[in-house]
């Protein structure tokens, strides 16, 4: 395996590729894996962990929140971000695949194939 480094943290290219396949951009992968390594963190801490600029980190956190991969937790004096557990991502992907399987007969009928 080859590795990408985010603030000293190594992430294998296989893992990064898997995250790309579920629709994450390079920056989203950097922020998600950085936050995952922290467990939870402020925007500043995530900026350091991801190696991205502060404004890019906050924009990317919002994109990840829209994808239900990050939660924003208000706390006194600061905002904390928490990543979705990797098992939750796998569970969501399995659910999506199951829903697509259920729709397959109708989709095949629309395509004129069986």
N, C-alpha and C positions, 0 to 999 in steps of 0.2 A: 504494500500500500504506500501511496504517497500521502503527504500530509499538508494541510494548510495551517498556518499559524495565525492565531488571533491573540494578540497581547500575551504571547508565550504559551498559549493553549494550543495543542495539536488536535486537529480534526481530520480523519482520514478522507481521502477523495471519494471513497465508496459511500461514506456517510453523507458527504456533501452532495454527491450525485443522487442519493435517495431523497434528500430534501428538495433537490431541484426537480425531481420527477413528480413531487406532490405540489409543484407550483411555486416554490420559493426562489426568489431572485438571489444573486450573490450577496447583496446587502442584507436581505432578510435572513439568509442562512448565517451570516456573521453575527447579526444581532441576536437571533434565536439561540445559537450555540453559545454565544457569550453569556446571555442571560441564564441559560440552562446551567452553565458552569458556576454561576453565582447563586442560583436557587431563587433569589429575588434581588432586586436592586433598583437604585435610583437611575435616572437618565444619565447622570454623570458616571456612575459606576459601570453602566452598560456601555457607554461611549468608550471608556478605557478598555473594557473587556473585548469589545468588537473591533477596536482599532479604527473606527469611522469618526467622521466629524460629528460634533454635537447636534447640529441641525439635521444632518442625515440620519442620525440615530433616532431622534424624536419622530421624524417623518416615518421612518421604517417601523418603529414601535407602533405607530398608529395603523400602518398597513397590516402588521401582524395581528393587531387587535381586531381589525375588520375580518381577518381570516380565522378568528377565534383561536389564535395560537398564543396570545399574550393577554393577560388581565391587568387592568390598571386598578391599583388599590390606594385610595386616598388614606393618608395617615397624617398625624399632626405635623405640620411644617414641611411636608414633602409628599411626593407621589412615588409609590413603589410599583414596580412592574413584576409580574410573576409569569413564568412560562407555562404553557400547557404541558403536562407530563407526556413523555414520548408514547407511553401506552395508550393515552387518550387519542393521540394522533393516529396510531395504528387502528384503534377501535373505530374511529371516524371513517378511515379509509375502507375498512371492511364493510361498514354500513353502507357507504356509497356504492361499493362494488355489488353488494346484495341488491340494492335498489335498482341498479342498472340491469342486473340479471333478471329481475322481475319485469322490467320494461322491455327486455330483449324480444319476446315474441311479437309485440306490437311494432317495435322498430323494424324487425325483419319483414313483417307484413307490409309496412310502409315502403320498404325498399324493394318489395316484390320478390323476396327470397325467403327460404325457410331455414 
